[in-house]
Amino acid sequence: MATDYDAPRKNDEDNEQDSIQELQARRSDKSSGVVDEDETEAAEGFELPGADLSGEELAVRVLPRQADEFTCSSCFLVHHRSQLAYEKSGQMICTECAA
């Protein structure tokens, strides 16, 4: 919001009246900010714990570890070789776990 620095300043009484008027204006605008959301559509995206997912199939293709990747022995995530911090007695540690 732009401020006009050349305008005369208001005293405390003017500020109180303005703030009351602004509050009343906000109260009347309150109904315009209501979002109309269908509860059933919103609930369809949630999965309950313990839900039976045995009939579901993955839609992601899983690739085996590539030649330039390693599995961190601390976090068990597959990382690129550029993220290898060190290798100690055959166990590879990524830079995130080494930090």
BELVENLIN-V101358 format. One record per residue. SS is DSSP state (@ for helix, = for strand, . for the rest). PHI is phi as a letter, one per 30 degrees, with the letter a starting at -180 (999 if undefined). D_FIRST is the distance of its C-alpha to the first C-alpha in Angstrom with 1 decimal. Layout:
ss->SS phi->PHI d_first->D_FIRST
ss->SS phi->PHI d_first->D_FIRST
This chain:
ss->. phi->999 d_first->0.0
ss->. phi->d d_first->3.8
ss->. phi->c d_first->6.6
ss->. phi->c d_first->9.9
ss->. phi->d d_first->12.5
ss->. phi->d d_first->15.3
ss->. phi->d d_first->14.7
ss->. phi->d d_first->17.3
ss->. phi->d d_first->16.8
ss->. phi->c d_first->17.5
ss->. phi->d d_first->20.4
ss->@ phi->d d_first->21.0
ss->@ phi->d d_first->22.4
ss->@ phi->d d_first->19.4
ss->@ phi->d d_first->17.2
ss->@ phi->d d_first->19.8
ss->@ phi->d d_first->20.0
ss->@ phi->d d_first->16.3
ss->@ phi->d d_first->16.4
ss->@ phi->d d_first->19.5
ss->@ phi->d d_first->18.1
ss->@ phi->d d_first->15.2
ss->@ phi->d d_first->17.9
ss->@ phi->d d_first->20.1
ss->@ phi->d d_first->17.6
ss->@ phi->d d_first->17.0
ss->@ phi->d d_first->20.8
ss->@ phi->d d_first->21.3
ss->@ phi->d d_first->18.9
ss->@ phi->d d_first->20.8
ss->@ phi->d d_first->23.6
ss->@ phi->d d_first->21.5
ss->@ phi->c d_first->20.6
ss->. phi->d d_first->24.3
ss->. phi->c d_first->25.7
ss->. phi->c d_first->29.2
ss->. phi->b d_first->31.3
ss->. phi->d d_first->35.0
ss->@ phi->d d_first->36.5
ss->@ phi->d d_first->39.6
ss->@ phi->d d_first->37.8
ss->@ phi->d d_first->35.8
ss->@ phi->d d_first->39.0
ss->@ phi->d d_first->40.9
ss->. phi->d d_first->39.1
ss->. phi->c d_first->40.2
ss->. phi->c d_first->43.7
ss->. phi->d d_first->45.5
ss->. phi->d d_first->47.4
ss->. phi->i d_first->51.0
ss->. phi->d d_first->50.5
ss->. phi->d d_first->53.3
ss->. phi->c d_first->52.2
ss->. phi->d d_first->55.7
ss->. phi->d d_first->55.4
ss->. phi->d d_first->52.3
ss->. phi->b d_first->52.6
ss->. phi->d d_first->50.4
ss->. phi->c d_first->48.6
ss->. phi->c d_first->48.3
ss->. phi->d d_first->51.0
ss->. phi->c d_first->52.0
ss->. phi->c d_first->53.4
ss->. phi->d d_first->55.8
ss->. phi->d d_first->55.0
ss->. phi->d d_first->55.2
ss->. phi->d d_first->57.4
ss->. phi->c d_first->54.4
ss->= phi->b d_first->53.0
ss->= phi->b d_first->54.0
ss->= phi->c d_first->53.6
ss->. phi->d d_first->52.3
ss->. phi->d d_first->54.9
ss->. phi->c d_first->52.3
ss->. phi->c d_first->49.5
ss->. phi->i d_first->51.7
ss->. phi->c d_first->49.0
ss->= phi->d d_first->50.1
ss->= phi->b d_first->48.5
ss->= phi->d d_first->49.1
ss->@ phi->e d_first->51.6
ss->@ phi->d d_first->48.9
ss->@ phi->c d_first->47.5
ss->= phi->d d_first->51.0
ss->= phi->d d_first->50.8
ss->= phi->a d_first->54.6
ss->= phi->b d_first->57.7
ss->= phi->b d_first->60.0
ss->. phi->h d_first->63.3
ss->. phi->i d_first->62.2
ss->= phi->c d_first->59.0
ss->= phi->c d_first->55.8
ss->= phi->b d_first->52.6
ss->= phi->d d_first->49.1
ss->@ phi->d d_first->46.7
ss->@ phi->d d_first->44.4
ss->@ phi->d d_first->47.3
ss->@ phi->d d_first->48.6
ss->. phi->d d_first->45.4
